Amino acid sequence: MTKLARNRAVIVGASVLGLLVVLGVAQSVLDRTADAQSKAAVQAPRFEVDPLWPKPMPNHWVLGQTIGVFVDPDDHVWIVHRSSSTLADQEKGIEKKTAELCCAGAPPVLEFDQAGNLLRHWGGPGQGYEWPDGNHGIFIDHKGNVWIGGNGGPDSHILKFTKDGKFLLQIGKKGARRKAGSSAGNQEGQVAGFVGGSNDPMNFGRVAKVIVDPKENEAYVADGYLNKRVAVLDADTGKMKRYWGAYGNKPDDTPLPPYNPAAKPAQQFYNPVHCADMSVDRFIYVCDRVGDRLQVFTPEGKFVKEGFFAKNTKGSGAVWDIAFSKDPQQKYVFMADGMNDIVRIVDRQTLQELTSFGDGGRQPGQFYGVHSIAIDSKGNLYTTETWEGKRLQRFLYKGLGPVTKPHQGVVWPGSNATK
């Protein structure tokens, strides 16, 4: 090689090396910029559906409308469902004696461990208490007691059991809201023959959910499908201590006109009042389901703030149930929306929706009537489905990540894997 050629090769090589250095520096700058932008972006929890949880149940059992879920301190998942009363004849062939192998309604109360194994099962009518026509909502308190409400036509009471299903207490009397001489309307949503009693200190009006505050040993009752209030009880005796309606107003059972998103917000709750949950800083978050709003109160019933979600949603509404994230500040609210069939992720302080996941359908990660939601100590979410959904699902927590789009769709395994 001549001297000129060697010099040309050296120059070309140096140029290429310089270009690579420049490109490397540029890429490094871009990476740092992207990383900084990612860190500066709004963050939200990420989830993926666990399609193999829970395990199949024994005895050819299937779920009916599944309308309550709670995770206890052992990270065991409890659900309540309506079993055979909400199964079609072809879904309960064993019970109807039309099939040998499929199927039968499982007992109403079921407990699963983290591996998806069924541990306990019980529930239904028994001696000493009145089982609800439409059992609804489940909660395990700090003493290990199981609370169940009901939203069937005559359900105006609350039940408390041990974890093994031993009856402990009935608060209120079944049928207390029935008009004298009337026998009509025994099903959820039917009001013929019944009248609200939102100022009744003894009975309820189709309770959707109960939670218990361990500090004060008080039960907060979302009351409910016929009444229009939050009621607070002594959790040992059941004695009512206070109650309130929307905006902290005295409850009024006067029927409201159909929900109109363009109208001024109603000054009373719509039916149903579907949840009343306490945050770590002791605020009460109340689901006004058909009103598409989440209202926040002090434990004494003083109104603090509200947020609206999918405000144009009619029918059964958008705000069905909530669970709080497991960080010490409970920064996020996870909201089940059974009409739009998604789970919303909401900033708890601002009540602004950050993102959502899910879609309508019957495959894992989709929903049909997503009704209730709960969270375990690891941050995993559990959802149940009513109507024809009849299902329990688990969504695995995959850490925080930047919000890149308002709706994530179906969070299939691998879609939100931690990087």
Phi, psi and omega in degrees: 000134179288165179299321180297318180295319179298318180297320179296319179296320179296317181296314179298315179299317179296322180295315178298316179299318179297319179297317178298320178297314180299315179298320179297316178297316180299316180296321178298318178297316179298317179298315180295321179295315180297320179296318179294319178295321178297317180291328181280341181292160175298132181258149177209153176297147179243147183221157171224139179293143174258096188288351183255014181236139354279180177285161176301144180277159178282175169063023182059029181285144173228162180269144167267200177305123190252109199234027173188143177211143177208146177248123184274176183299342176272007185063027171273141186258121180252136173229159170232137180219171188262005169050222192296335181294342179243016176259140173289161182304320182287348177271349183227052183299326178296317180293323181276356181061035176250356179213157180265330190242345181214133354214184178211149179290133176289159174303154188297324184253124183229142178237129179241147173269181184293337177279354180091008178282141174281124184258300180241154175205129181195184175116166183110180181303146180199177184282135173095355181211166180249107179292139182296150172295326180227072182311143191204120177083144178215142180211138175249120186274181185292348177260003179084017179268146183256123181253137181223135173256194179196141180235022170291167184314303184271007187283109180226037186211170179230146179239149176228134182227167166282172178295339178270002177091012176283128182292134180243315189201139167242128179247120185090166183241133178298136179087005183294338183265001181283136177291145181302131178080002183259144176230008185275157169072073180262356187258163177307133176088343179278132182245351178301127179089001181230155180222141179294155178215059187288357174244016177281121182277358186245325187237174184236183180223072178068081185284131179271324188197148176230137168231159182236129175275113184292331182296313182257358183054048179242140177262129175258126189244122171277101192234097343180244182269341176239314173282174185223061186206168162254128178245145181239128186236156164292123188288344177270314186263336184085001181293133180284132184253328180190167177198162179202164177250196180303143181058016182081008181289160171294132183298144179225124183273008176302129182302137177270152173293163178306146181302131179231111184298339180273349183276164174298138181306136180297143182272359170236160176292147166282168169265133003263151160283108199256345175203156172211098187242145182258131177276171182295333176265017167068043167252149182257120181258122189243127179273110170264089197300305184288334177282001179055035184222151174244117180255146184241136183225163165283167178298342179272354178098014177278128181291136181247307182192173177211158174225145178252146183223130182045058192299339179273002178288128178249214179058237183273003172083175188250340188250093190262314184199159180223159168219150181260146178295162188267002173292157186303329182269356186047061186293334187240148171248132175255122189242123174278129178237097187281346178275321177267352176056056174217167168248123179269144174249119192237138171290121188292325183286317183267344187058032176262133177288131181264315179194180178208166175215163181107178179191160177287135179155184186245359179276162177306135181089349173259170182224151167225096182077050178297122196248312186229156183215144179213167184224144178260181186293339180271355181092005177286143180258150177231133181233150172238159183232137179260201182049232180267006177292306171048059189206154171241131178229155174241140177238118185281132179287130183240025177086182179270149176206163180293144177281116182253344178203152185292332180224127186271346185073206181286124182268079183286153178309132182096341183287333180232031180300139179296128181260000000 
